[in-house]
Amino acid sequence: MVFIGLFMAGGVFSLFKQGLKVFAALVGVGAVLAITAGVLWW
């Protein structure tokens, strides 16, 4: 889950660079949730 969250964090950076701030925010929320789930699962 942590790796998925880090992958999504890279997607946030890419989307933000393209100017898609709404999608970047949505993916960012997903990334935070995935990293949190990975840490709690561990």
N, C-alpha and C positions, 0 to 999 in steps of 0.2 A: 504493500500500500504506500509505503514511503517513496518507493521509486516511481510509482504512478503519480504521486503528488509532485515530485520533482520534475517529472516529464511535463505535467500540466503547468508548472511554474515557468518552464521554458516557453510553453505555448502562450502564456500571459505576456511574456516579454515580446514575443513575435507579434501578437495581435496588437499590443500597445504601440509597437513601432509602425504598424500599418495604419494606425489611426482608428482601430475598431475598439474603442474604449468600453462600450457596453459589453461586448463579448469577452473582452479581457477581464472585466469585473466578474462576470459569471464564471469563467474558467478559474479565476483566482479564488473564488469561494469554494469551488470544487477541489482545488488544489489544497487549500487549507483543511477542508474536511478530510481529504484522503490522507494527508500527513498526520492529522490528529488521530484518525482511526488506526493508522499504522503504529503510532507511538502507544496508544492505549492497548492495542492488540498485543504488542510486545510486552 
